[in-house]
Amino acid sequence: MTALLIKSKRYADDRGWFSETYRLDGLTDVGISNVFRQDNHSFSVKAGTLRGIHFQNEPYVQAKLVRCTRGRIYDVAVDLRSGSPTFLKWVATELSAENGHQLFVPGGYGHGFLTLEANCEVQYKVDAYYSAESDAGVRWDDSAIGIIWPFAEQGLPAVTLSDKDGKLPFVGDIQLDFHYDGCPLLPLN
């Protein structure tokens, strides 16, 4: 499976808008058959807060369906599946409360985001429960991955990281056991 950008339709009138943010048959229509088991919600006070690059190892590998419900984020998915022709390649998109877009991040991918403004809230569904023993990640600034974070173009201050994220290993210093399923990472639509 590849990362997918989901553009939920909004029905607007003079009161505001309405949108279906999760509809199983709509996701199934685009190839997402995951059963989501847990919802997560994060709040970041400062612009320039970076969370990631996170993933969970077996047996609790997680796929995520991510959306920003307040503010704007630069959301990133990294292919960490050994044998994939797009191994260590990444895609990114802006998710915001205004655009209502969501990013599906399959299992076997790392995920992270950068807040583009203060007071951002991000909500996401995962298809496996959180497991501290399976929790893992790689550095956000690993040159082997080469993510281009939009600090300068967004006029952001220095990055704000958790202690945990600041100590994540480089991808070359860990063993990745995700297997390629025959579907490379594709550009987001």
Helices and strands as residue ranges (DSSP letters): E 4-7, E 10-13, E 16-19, H 24-29, E 38-44, E 50-56, E 64-70, E 72-79, E 81-82, E 90-96, E 101-105, E 109-115, E 120-126, E 135-137, H 163-166, G 171-173, E 178-179
